[in-house]
Amino acid sequence: MAVEVWARNPKRYLRECADVGLLDLIWDKGFAVKHGIDPEKFASMMLRGRPWRAITIDIDTAWCYGPEGGQAQPLAVWPVWDAHRHGFKRLLDYIKTPYAERHAAIKAPKVQERAVKGQEHRIMIVSLPDLKTGPGKKLMYELSEIQEEFPDVTLHIHGLYSWRAMFGLAFKATDTDPIHFANCHEVMLPNGKHIHWNQTVEYVMWVRALGYMPIELQTPDARIRYNLQSAQWAAENFRRSMRFRTAGFEEVDPDSPLKYKFVSTAKRLKLPPAHEGDKFLCDICTLQRKCQEYREGSVCGVATSDGAELAAMFGSRDSGQIIDGLGRLLKVQSERLSEALEAEAIAGELNPETTKIINGTFDRAEKLAKLVDPALTLRQLPAGAQTQINVINGASQATLMAAVMAALEEQGVPRHAITVDLVKSFLAINDPDQRQKAIEAKAVEVTGAA
């Protein structure tokens, strides 16, 4: 399902919104007051005869209105959840008791605070922290999980610039500010990567996909239109695989807000040869400039890649969500492994299921390490890399070392001959087959000497 996109504070680019058919507008009340703008009159003048909608966001409520009744007769009034001022308890309260069902909202004296009967269940999410920080990322993933858990409510994510957060997670509505990048001589590609306009010749596929040539993007108004259309494309396609033509256009689709029709094709893409470490994380893949599956901050979407396997497992291509999911899974797997090893020790015999758990733990730990430190995908895990694997999300060093010890004992190596340095040397071997061969060779060496 496509994400709903609104144009944020379109004081200087409302004509471009009309050009691309984006007629849903959203205003911060403080911005409108500061610039002396009446959002209703402004839209009525600039979009005369067009079916526009607008939202004005105040401190505690946001009201939606159109050209018919204007702000005097809102179409809906929604609560505002402020990430700085409010906790999750309030958000869950807003979700479980819709604004239209609250007595105080129904009887509110101000029309901009009074709920409208039968209105959509929506909550405006504002004042989000910097998404480059750990707390910021964690909050976005938690909000995305809440949106998935409560599909009947629309969480409208307000004030962001990242396509990855706006369109790559589970949210149903967001807003964009195309002038932010346009004024910096930049464009936001549909795949979520923002670049200087003169670099678009390196990503010409993504420029032509929206009906432009790189040279056209040297003007601010063209960059604004491109960024708006990029958001429209991402709203429909960021989370799905999409094959599109990059030259030539079909007839306009009258049901689409876009001015052209995206065309699916079964033609295989001709990519250059992959290098070591490619087809795992999009942001470090050398094929990204020519790959239609590239999405900023995502794992590979090519069907035969390890990234696609992870995406299918966790229902998302976002690397942060997968890291979180793998960490939880690895913690549970490590606990199961500890219990299995203790059971083997008590029973005095090896259990084939324990070996499967060992192999699964190593495999997930390796993938988690590569996601946390992308440099590890460029080479086999170096000596000492197991430390990075094991510390993450509860997968303790002791647990994985115990796994190697069990594998050595299975090959007949007595426990007194298994040293810490020996176990670490095996943990440093990335390839499972090579690791197994090394363990078997050591077993032969030790048992032969005995």
N, C-alpha and C positions, 0 to 999 in steps of 0.2 A: 504494500500500500504506500502511495506517495506521501511524503511529508508535506504539510501545509506550509507555504512560505509567504511571509509578509515583508514589505519594504519598510525599513526602520528610519524614522525621522527624515522623510524624503524632501526636505526643504529645497535642495538644489538639483534634484534629479527626477522630479515627478513626470516630466515629459518622457524621459527614457523608460520609466515604468509603464507609461501608456503605450510606448512603442513596442514593448515586449509582452504586453498583455498582463502585467502584474498589477492588479488593481486593489489588492489588500494592503492597507497601510497601517503602520503602528507608530504611535508618538509617545515619547516620554513627556509627561506634563511639564516637567521642569524645562525641557528643551523648548517646547512650544512657547511657554511664558517668556523665557529668556530672549527668544528671537521674535516675539510679538506676533506669533502665528495663531490664527484660529483654524485648527485642523479641518473643521467642517466647511468653513467658507473657502479655504484654500483648495480642498479637494473638489468642491462644487464648481469652483471657477476653472480649475485646470483640467478636470475630467468631466466636463459638462456632457450630460447624456450618457455617461458610461456607468455601469453597475458596480461602483466602488463600495468598499467597506473600510472602516477605520476603527482602530482601538486606541484609546488614550489610557496610559498607565499612570496612576497616582500612587500614593504611598501604600495604601491598604486595599484599594480596589482598582479594577480596570473595566471600562465600559466600551461596548462595541456598538457602532451605529452606522447608518447608511444615509443615502441622499433623501429618503422619504421622510423619516421623522427626525433625523439629525440627533444631536446630543440631548435634546429635550425628551426624546422618546427612544432610549437605547434598545437595541435588539437583545442585549444580554449584559449582565454585570457579573464579573468574576472576582474572586479573591486573589490577592497577590501574596506569594510566599517569598520572603526575602532571605537569601542564604546566609546573610550576615546577622540578621536580627532574630530569625526564627529557627527553631529546632525541628527535627523530624516528627516529633509528637504533634506539632501543629499541622504539618503537611498531611500526616495520616488522618488527622481529624477533618481537614478540608476534604480529603478523598472520601472518607466514609460517610460524611454528612454533606451532600452537595449544597452549594450556596443557596440554590433556589428552595431548599427545604428548611432553611434556618429562619426562625421566627423574626429575629432581629433584622435579617436581610430583607424579608418580605415587607416588614413594617418600617424600614428605614426612611427618615424624613427627606433625605436628599435623593434625587432621581439617579445620581451617579453611584449611589450605594444600594439602591433598591433592586432586588432580584426580579427577573422577568419570568413569568410562569412558562414552564416548558423549555427553558433555555438549556443550551448545551452544558454538560458538566466539564468545566475547564478550569485550570489553575495556572496563573502566570508565575513563572519562576524567574526571579530577578537577582541582581547583585551576586552573580556567581564568581568564585575566586579564580585566580590565574590557573589556567588548565595546564601550565607547564610545571606546576608544583605537585608534589605527592598528594596533599589534601584536596587540591582541585580535581585531579584525575579520579581520586577515590570517590568524591562526591558525585561526579558525573556518572560513574558506573553504578553507584547506589541508586541514583535517580532513574537511570535506565532500567534497572531491575524493578523498581517500583512501578514504572510505566508498564512493563511486561506483566507484572503481577496484577495490575488493575487496569485492564484494557478499556473499561468503560469511561475512564477519565482521560482528558487530553492535558498532558503537561506541556505547556508552551514555554520553550526555552528561549529566554530573551537576552539579547546583548552580546552574543558570541560572534566570532569571526572564523572559527575552525569548521570546515566541512566535515572533518572526521567526527567531531562532537555533535554537530548539528544534524548530520544525515547518516552517520555511520552507526549510531546507537539506535535505541528503540523508540525515540521520541516521535510524537505525532505532529507537532507544530513548532516552528521557529521563525526567526526574522533575520534579515541580512542588511548590511550597509555596504553597498558596492562602491561608494565614493571613497571609503577608507583606503582601499588598495589603489583605486584609480588615481587619487591625488599623489600617491607615492610612485606613480608610473608603473604600477604593477597590475597584473591580472590574476584572478583565482581560477585555475583550470578546473574543469568539472571533476577531476580525480582528487581534488583537495590540495594540490600543490600551488603555491603562489610564487610567481616569478616576475622579474622585470619584463616589460613588454618586448624589449629587443632580444630577449632570450626565447621568445615564442617560436623562432625558426627551428629550435631544437625540439619543440613539442608541437610541430605543425599539425600532426594528426588531431590533437585535441582542439586546436584553433579552427581547423576546417570543419570539425564535427558540428560546430555551432554556426557555420555559415560565414566565417570570416577568413581573411588572409592576414598573416602577421603584420604586414605594413599598415593595415587599417587601424591597428590598435595603438598607433602613436598619438591619437587624439583622446582627450579625457572622456568625451561623451561616448565614443566607441568602446572605451574600456569599461565605462559604467554599464552600457548595454550588455557587453560580453559578460561581465560579472553577474548581472541579474540573470541572464540566460544560463550561466554556469550553475547558479543556485537552483534554477528550475530543473536542469538536467540532473543534478545531484539528488534533488528531492525525489525524483522518480527512479534513479538508477544506481545510486552510490552503493547500496547494499546488495545489488544483484549483478550477475554477469551480463554484459551487454556487448553485442557485436554491432558495429555501426560503420557505415561508409564514410570515408573521409574526402570524397570528391563526388560532385554531382548531387542533385537534390530531387526528391520526389515532390509530388503535389502537397500543398499545405493540408495538415490534418485540422479540420474545423473544430474538433473537440479538444484540441490541445492548446494551452496558453502559449506554446512556442510557435514561432512563425514558420516552422518547417517540420517535416516528419522524420523521425529517426527510423532508420531502416535496418532490420535485422538481416544478417547474411550468414551463410554457412561457410563462406570462404575462409580458408585457413590463413592465419597471419604468418608472414615470413619474418621471423625474428632472427637476429644474429645469434651465433653460437653462445650457449650459456657458459659462464665461468664458474669456478668453484665458489660456493656460497650463494649462487643465484637461486631464484624460485623458492625462497623461504620468507624473507621479509621484503616487502615492496620498497621501503625507503633506502635499502642498500643494494638493491638488485641492479645490475648493469644493463638490464633489458628494459628498464622502466620507461624510457623515452618513446619506445615503440610498442609498448604493451597496453592493450585495451583493458586488461584486468588490473592495471595499477590503481591502487587507492592509497592515499597518504595515511600512514600509521597502521597499515593492515598487513596481514600475512598474505602469501601468494594465493591467487584465485585460480591458477591453472589447474585443471582437474587432476593431473598426475603428480602434483607436487605435495610435499609434506605439509605445506601451509594449508592447502585445500582440505587435507584430512583433518587438521586441527579445527579449521573453520566449520566443517561439518559436525565435528564432535561437540563444539560449544555454541553452534548457531550464530556465530559472529566472526567477521574477519578482523575485528579490532584487536591489535596485538596486546593492548592493556587488559582487555577483558579476558583474553586467552591466558595471559600470564596469571591473572587472578584465579581463573578456573583451574589451570594446571597446578598452581600452588596448593589449592585446596585438595585436589585429587592426589597430589604427591604426598601431602601430609597424611591423608587417610591410608594411602598405599604403604607408607613407611610404618604406620602403626600396625597394619595387618602383617607386615613383614616381621616386625619385632615379635608379635604374638606367634607367628608361624615358626620362627627360629626357636623360641622358647618351647613350643610344643614338640619340635623335633628333638630338642635336648632331653626332654622328659621321656619321650617315647624311645629314644635311643636308636632311631632309624630315620633315613631320609624320606622326605615326602616330595613327589614330583610337583605338586601344586606350589610348594615353596619356591622351587626353581623358576616357575612361571612368574611368581610375584617378584622375584629378584630381577628377572629380565625386564618386566614391565616397569619396575622402579627405575632401573638404569635408563630405559628409553625415555620415560617422561622427564627425568631429571636432566637428561641431555637436551631435550627440546626446550625445557624451561630455561636452562642456562643460555641457550642461543637467543632466546627472546629477550632475556634481561640484558645480555651483553651481545649485541649484534656482531661484534668483532669475532666472536667464536664461530660464526657460520662461515667465515672466510678460510679457516683452517680447521684441521681436526683439533679437538680439545687438547690444549697443551698440558704438560705436567703441572699440577697445582690447580687446574681448573675445577677439579672435583670440589674444592672448597667453596667456589661460587655456586656450584650445583647444590651442595648439601645444606648450606645455611638458609637457603630460600624457603620461606613458608613452612618451616617445621621439618624439612627433610634433613635430619641430623647427620653429622659426620659419622657418628657411631653406628647408625642404622645401615648406611650404605657399606661401611667397612665390614659390618656383620654379614652383609650379603656376599661380599667377596670371600670372607672366611668360610661361609657355608659352601660356596662353590669349590674352594680349595679342598675342604674336608671331603666333599663328594668324590673328588678325584683321588682320595686316599692319602692326602698330605696330613700328617698328625698335627694337632693344634699347637703343640709346643714348638713346631717348626715354622709357624705362621707369625711373622713379625709385623709391626706397624708399617715399617718401611716397605716390606714386601707387598702388603695390601695396597698401599698408596701407589706403588709402581703399577699395579694392575688397574687401579682407578684412573690412572692417567692415559690408559689406552682407550681411545674413543670407539673404535670399531668393535662390535660385539664378537664377531668371528675371530678377530685377531686376539682379543682379550681371552677368549676361551682357549685358543691354541697356546697362548702364553701360560695359562693356568695348567693345561695338560702337560706342557713341556716341563714346568716346574715340578709337577707331580712325579713325572718320570725321573727327573734329576734327584729329587729327595728320596723317593722309594728305592731307586737304584743304589744310591749311596748307602741306604740302610741295609 
